[in-house]
């Protein structure tokens, strides 16, 4: 009898251990493993044409795509060369106020602040690109600023800077554009609690301005310009970590993306100075 009881006690301990190991683990956060020390950050200063830089998207190798707010001009920036190496423009019949860019295989997508999505192809320098436009149920009140591709669901994610939608007070919403059906799903993919950000991370009034999936962890990183902050979400939308960015280094954060090795890139508008891309690397002994 004692032997049988001992067996069940050992079995119970093993089951409890398994459940703990199988549950979501906040230690999976990668944000804390990035080196935000200004002395270890490389800064690329951008030309006047990108003073109002907005979104970022990884293209290939050391190249990323970016754009400004008011014109449909796409720029290719080579991070290793620290400069713009090419650009092309969308045809004239486009709305202004572009806020995000994403690369999906051989297609490129831009999003407007009112939720309109443009699809086109990469062009040679100084050429113009034809596009297909998709209207969504979002509008300027939602104020879309964050935009990225999620390969695991073959969808584009649209983060609302302001109005999250009816019934979502004190939350920030991220919607999902299904690329198989080419429609925006009505139910938000993520809902982020402003109360949780305030109470657990001492961040007040987070306003998403960029979102991207980390290629190493599979988690989503989201930046805000007001206040200057970055947070990390699990694939299910749980807040894993948050960090206040240095206000001296990040005057108005607008976009985020990653190179394939996990190197983080953050774009900031220039305001009265040159716009910039900050290169933030993982700590060597992570």
SELOFI-871036 format. One record per residue (C-alpha): residue number from 1; x, y, z. Coordinates in Angstrom, 3 decimals. Layout:
# SELOFI-871036
(atom NUM, (X, Y, Z))
...
***
This chain:
# SELOFI-871036
(atom 1, (0.000, 0.000, 0.000))
(atom 2, (2.814, 2.383, 0.863))
(atom 3, (4.568, 1.496, -2.389))
(atom 4, (1.396, 2.240, -4.370))
(atom 5, (0.926, 5.563, -2.562))
(atom 6, (4.545, 6.522, -3.267))
(atom 7, (4.031, 5.719, -6.936))
(atom 8, (1.035, 8.061, -7.184))
(atom 9, (2.894, 10.839, -5.360))
(atom 10, (5.805, 10.599, -7.812))
(atom 11, (3.385, 10.482, -10.750))
(atom 12, (1.572, 13.591, -9.474))
(atom 13, (4.839, 15.500, -9.149))
(atom 14, (5.810, 14.566, -12.704))
(atom 15, (2.418, 15.671, -14.059))
(atom 16, (2.605, 18.998, -12.240))
(atom 17, (6.100, 19.565, -13.592))
(atom 18, (4.890, 18.786, -17.120))
(atom 19, (1.994, 21.226, -16.814))
(atom 20, (4.321, 23.976, -15.637))
(atom 21, (6.689, 23.361, -18.535))
(atom 22, (3.817, 23.303, -21.048))
(atom 23, (2.205, 26.563, -19.880))
(atom 24, (3.021, 29.986, -21.398))
(atom 25, (6.363, 31.163, -20.049))
(atom 26, (7.116, 34.868, -19.711))
(atom 27, (10.816, 34.037, -19.834))
(atom 28, (10.295, 33.501, -23.583))
(atom 29, (10.532, 37.277, -23.937))
(atom 30, (13.327, 38.394, -26.255))
(atom 31, (12.923, 42.128, -25.679))
(atom 32, (15.145, 42.144, -22.579))
(atom 33, (17.944, 40.569, -24.623))
(atom 34, (18.333, 43.616, -26.902))
(atom 35, (21.044, 46.156, -26.145))
(atom 36, (19.382, 49.572, -25.884))
(atom 37, (22.513, 51.285, -24.571))
(atom 38, (22.955, 54.357, -26.846))
(atom 39, (26.692, 53.618, -27.117))
(atom 40, (25.860, 50.280, -28.745))
(atom 41, (23.230, 51.558, -31.197))
(atom 42, (24.179, 52.444, -34.778))
(atom 43, (22.192, 55.321, -36.286))
(atom 44, (21.604, 55.904, -40.007))
(atom 45, (20.679, 59.503, -40.858))
(atom 46, (18.319, 59.719, -43.807))
(atom 47, (17.905, 62.277, -46.633))
(atom 48, (15.351, 65.091, -46.616))
(atom 49, (12.992, 63.045, -48.804))
(atom 50, (12.522, 60.713, -45.826))
(atom 51, (12.208, 63.359, -43.108))
(atom 52, (8.672, 62.092, -42.424))
(atom 53, (9.656, 58.430, -42.542))
(atom 54, (6.980, 55.982, -41.477))
(atom 55, (6.932, 52.186, -41.860))
(atom 56, (9.760, 49.684, -42.288))
(atom 57, (9.802, 46.199, -43.834))
(atom 58, (12.586, 43.676, -44.354))
(atom 59, (13.268, 43.004, -48.062))
(atom 60, (16.382, 40.799, -48.332))
(atom 61, (19.930, 40.573, -46.998))
(atom 62, (20.703, 43.986, -45.502))
(atom 63, (17.974, 45.806, -47.437))
(atom 64, (14.740, 47.201, -46.014))
(atom 65, (11.840, 49.084, -47.562))
(atom 66, (10.538, 52.330, -46.173))
(atom 67, (8.394, 55.305, -47.235))
(atom 68, (7.321, 58.732, -46.058))
(atom 69, (3.873, 59.779, -44.864))
(atom 70, (2.649, 61.966, -47.670))
(atom 71, (3.871, 60.499, -50.968))
(atom 72, (3.642, 57.083, -52.559))
(atom 73, (7.409, 56.768, -52.918))
(atom 74, (9.083, 53.545, -51.796))
(atom 75, (12.752, 53.682, -50.764))
(atom 76, (15.212, 50.809, -50.480))
(atom 77, (17.753, 51.344, -47.696))
(atom 78, (20.884, 49.200, -47.461))
(atom 79, (21.665, 48.920, -43.758))
(atom 80, (25.259, 47.782, -44.377))
(atom 81, (25.904, 50.875, -46.542))
(atom 82, (23.844, 53.200, -44.301))
(atom 83, (22.076, 54.836, -47.228))
(atom 84, (19.187, 54.822, -49.689))
(atom 85, (20.176, 52.788, -52.740))
(atom 86, (17.005, 52.988, -54.847))
(atom 87, (13.437, 54.297, -54.972))
(atom 88, (10.272, 54.047, -57.069))
(atom 89, (6.789, 55.526, -56.964))
(atom 90, (3.194, 54.324, -57.038))
(atom 91, (0.979, 55.651, -59.811))
(atom 92, (-0.585, 59.039, -59.053))
(atom 93, (-4.103, 57.893, -58.125))
(atom 94, (-3.356, 57.145, -54.463))
(atom 95, (-4.583, 58.555, -51.177))
(atom 96, (-1.991, 60.175, -48.938))
(atom 97, (-0.952, 59.517, -45.338))
(atom 98, (0.761, 56.149, -45.733))
(atom 99, (1.594, 54.562, -42.395))
(atom 100, (2.984, 51.060, -42.907))
(atom 101, (4.605, 48.699, -45.382))
(atom 102, (4.907, 44.901, -45.609))
(atom 103, (6.556, 42.398, -47.946))
(atom 104, (4.733, 39.173, -48.842))
(atom 105, (6.765, 36.979, -51.226))
(atom 106, (6.982, 39.013, -54.459))
(atom 107, (4.289, 41.519, -53.468))
(atom 108, (4.493, 44.710, -51.431))
(atom 109, (1.650, 46.196, -49.403))
(atom 110, (1.160, 49.734, -48.140))
(atom 111, (-1.554, 50.839, -45.727))
(atom 112, (-3.168, 54.241, -45.376))
(atom 113, (-4.205, 55.655, -41.988))
(atom 114, (-7.856, 55.065, -42.948))
(atom 115, (-7.254, 51.335, -43.423))
(atom 116, (-7.007, 51.268, -47.232))
(atom 117, (-4.450, 48.699, -48.428))
(atom 118, (-2.417, 48.930, -51.660))
(atom 119, (-0.794, 45.915, -53.312))
(atom 120, (1.968, 46.236, -55.925))
(atom 121, (5.309, 44.794, -57.090))
(atom 122, (8.897, 45.884, -56.584))
(atom 123, (10.043, 48.159, -59.423))
(atom 124, (13.308, 49.351, -60.894))
(atom 125, (14.585, 52.739, -59.788))
(atom 126, (12.499, 55.738, -60.933))
(atom 127, (9.794, 53.509, -62.409))
(atom 128, (6.140, 53.715, -61.369))
(atom 129, (4.162, 50.774, -60.008))
(atom 130, (0.607, 49.739, -60.827))
(atom 131, (-1.393, 48.766, -57.780))
(atom 132, (-4.577, 47.082, -56.585))
(atom 133, (-6.521, 48.800, -53.795))
(atom 134, (-8.517, 47.136, -51.009))
(atom 135, (-10.935, 49.117, -48.834))
(atom 136, (-11.637, 47.879, -45.302))
(atom 137, (-14.259, 48.762, -42.683))
(atom 138, (-11.645, 50.766, -40.753))
(atom 139, (-11.391, 54.542, -41.159))
(atom 140, (-9.388, 57.584, -40.103))
(atom 141, (-10.878, 57.452, -36.593))
(atom 142, (-9.135, 54.113, -36.072))
(atom 143, (-5.943, 55.728, -37.409))
(atom 144, (-3.966, 52.738, -38.655))
(atom 145, (-0.218, 53.093, -38.114))
(atom 146, (1.173, 49.628, -37.384))
(atom 147, (1.318, 47.161, -40.289))
(atom 148, (3.117, 43.853, -40.820))
(atom 149, (2.899, 40.378, -42.361))
(atom 150, (2.282, 37.220, -40.337))
(atom 151, (3.325, 34.182, -42.376))
(atom 152, (1.885, 31.730, -39.837))
(atom 153, (-1.648, 32.893, -40.663))
(atom 154, (-0.938, 34.379, -44.122))
(atom 155, (-2.373, 37.679, -43.005))
(atom 156, (-1.529, 41.345, -42.651))
(atom 157, (-1.875, 42.893, -39.195))
(atom 158, (-3.218, 46.450, -38.832))
(atom 159, (-2.671, 48.197, -35.493))
(atom 160, (-5.027, 51.035, -34.539))
(atom 161, (-3.350, 54.035, -32.972))
(atom 162, (-6.647, 55.451, -31.752))
(atom 163, (-10.248, 54.155, -31.861))
(atom 164, (-10.096, 50.355, -31.347))
(atom 165, (-13.705, 49.808, -32.397))
(atom 166, (-17.056, 49.659, -30.605))
(atom 167, (-16.958, 47.886, -27.254))
(atom 168, (-13.170, 48.022, -26.844))
(atom 169, (-12.754, 51.021, -24.556))
(atom 170, (-9.368, 51.284, -22.790))
(atom 171, (-7.899, 48.826, -25.261))
(atom 172, (-5.692, 48.989, -28.336))
(atom 173, (-6.801, 46.781, -31.225))
(atom 174, (-4.872, 44.939, -33.923))
(atom 175, (-6.985, 43.662, -36.842))
(atom 176, (-6.181, 40.922, -39.337))
(atom 177, (-6.459, 41.135, -43.133))
(atom 178, (-6.834, 37.578, -44.468))
(atom 179, (-4.726, 37.235, -47.634))
(atom 180, (-6.466, 34.023, -48.687))
(atom 181, (-9.857, 35.760, -48.845))
(atom 182, (-8.539, 39.352, -49.177))
(atom 183, (-10.882, 40.615, -46.460))
(atom 184, (-10.441, 42.214, -43.035))
(atom 185, (-11.626, 39.973, -40.201))
(atom 186, (-14.205, 41.789, -38.036))
(atom 187, (-12.945, 40.448, -34.705))
(atom 188, (-9.590, 41.961, -33.608))
(atom 189, (-6.642, 39.580, -33.644))
(atom 190, (-5.171, 41.222, -30.519))
(atom 191, (-6.631, 43.447, -27.823))
(atom 192, (-4.058, 45.198, -25.652))
(atom 193, (-5.110, 46.503, -22.236))
(atom 194, (-4.007, 50.066, -21.493))
(atom 195, (-4.718, 49.395, -17.815))
(atom 196, (-2.359, 46.418, -17.836))
(atom 197, (0.379, 48.469, -19.514))
(atom 198, (-0.052, 51.173, -16.881))
(atom 199, (-0.290, 48.906, -13.833))
(atom 200, (2.341, 46.297, -14.729))
(atom 201, (4.778, 48.243, -16.885))
(atom 202, (4.251, 51.899, -15.885))
(atom 203, (3.420, 52.903, -19.471))
(atom 204, (0.532, 55.323, -19.923))
(atom 205, (-1.478, 55.848, -23.112))
(atom 206, (0.357, 53.553, -25.529))
(atom 207, (-0.356, 54.591, -29.153))
(atom 208, (0.854, 51.935, -31.641))
(atom 209, (2.869, 53.314, -34.555))
(atom 210, (4.576, 50.129, -35.777))
(atom 211, (4.384, 46.351, -35.429))
(atom 212, (6.568, 43.487, -36.656))
(atom 213, (7.059, 39.773, -36.034))
(atom 214, (10.451, 38.807, -34.626))
(atom 215, (12.081, 36.128, -36.838))
(atom 216, (13.808, 34.441, -33.886))
(atom 217, (11.106, 34.229, -31.204))
(atom 218, (7.972, 34.455, -33.347))
(atom 219, (6.666, 37.121, -30.953))
(atom 220, (5.323, 40.477, -32.113))
(atom 221, (7.087, 43.730, -31.241))
(atom 222, (5.095, 46.960, -31.231))
(atom 223, (6.352, 50.543, -30.911))
(atom 224, (4.654, 53.749, -29.832))
(atom 225, (5.615, 57.380, -30.427))
(atom 226, (3.492, 58.696, -27.534))
(atom 227, (4.893, 57.661, -25.169))
(atom 228, (8.159, 56.415, -26.667))
(atom 229, (7.941, 52.734, -25.832))
(atom 230, (8.177, 49.217, -27.192))
(atom 231, (6.304, 46.108, -26.108))
(atom 232, (6.463, 42.420, -26.942))
(atom 233, (3.405, 40.239, -27.529))
(atom 234, (3.137, 36.473, -27.685))
(atom 235, (1.577, 34.996, -30.873))
(atom 236, (-1.678, 34.917, -28.896))
(atom 237, (-1.427, 38.620, -28.013))
(atom 238, (-0.322, 38.343, -24.373))
(atom 239, (1.963, 41.153, -23.202))
(atom 240, (5.329, 39.558, -22.404))
(atom 241, (7.469, 42.638, -21.806))
(atom 242, (7.572, 46.395, -22.291))
(atom 243, (10.342, 48.981, -22.307))
(atom 244, (10.484, 52.790, -22.316))
(atom 245, (12.669, 54.040, -25.153))
(atom 246, (15.158, 56.850, -24.591))
(atom 247, (13.333, 60.069, -25.508))
(atom 248, (16.606, 61.707, -26.552))
(atom 249, (17.284, 58.931, -29.056))
(atom 250, (13.696, 58.438, -30.242))
(atom 251, (11.840, 61.689, -30.863))
(atom 252, (8.952, 60.165, -32.827))
(atom 253, (9.090, 56.425, -33.400))
(atom 254, (7.167, 55.390, -36.509))
(atom 255, (8.245, 51.917, -37.604))
(atom 256, (9.978, 48.697, -36.675))
(atom 257, (11.352, 45.660, -38.512))
(atom 258, (14.038, 42.984, -38.110))
(atom 259, (16.850, 41.563, -40.185))
(atom 260, (16.959, 37.772, -40.431))
(atom 261, (19.507, 37.494, -37.611))
(atom 262, (17.130, 39.297, -35.253))
(atom 263, (18.760, 42.734, -35.479))
(atom 264, (16.083, 45.307, -34.672))
(atom 265, (15.552, 48.440, -36.789))
(atom 266, (13.480, 51.376, -35.545))
(atom 267, (12.587, 54.430, -37.641))
(atom 268, (12.052, 57.926, -36.217))
(atom 269, (10.717, 61.018, -37.973))
(atom 270, (13.165, 63.859, -38.305))
(atom 271, (10.968, 66.729, -37.080))
(atom 272, (13.507, 69.590, -37.187))
(atom 273, (16.449, 67.255, -37.855))
(atom 274, (17.168, 64.314, -40.164))
(atom 275, (15.012, 61.229, -39.848))
(atom 276, (16.888, 58.158, -38.706))
(atom 277, (16.954, 54.401, -38.495))
(atom 278, (18.390, 52.976, -35.291))
(atom 279, (20.102, 49.584, -35.474))
(atom 280, (19.646, 47.715, -32.190))
(atom 281, (21.441, 44.415, -31.792))
(atom 282, (20.967, 41.459, -29.487))
(atom 283, (23.333, 41.268, -26.546))
(atom 284, (26.270, 38.985, -27.281))
(atom 285, (25.815, 36.888, -24.125))
(atom 286, (22.073, 36.539, -24.273))
***
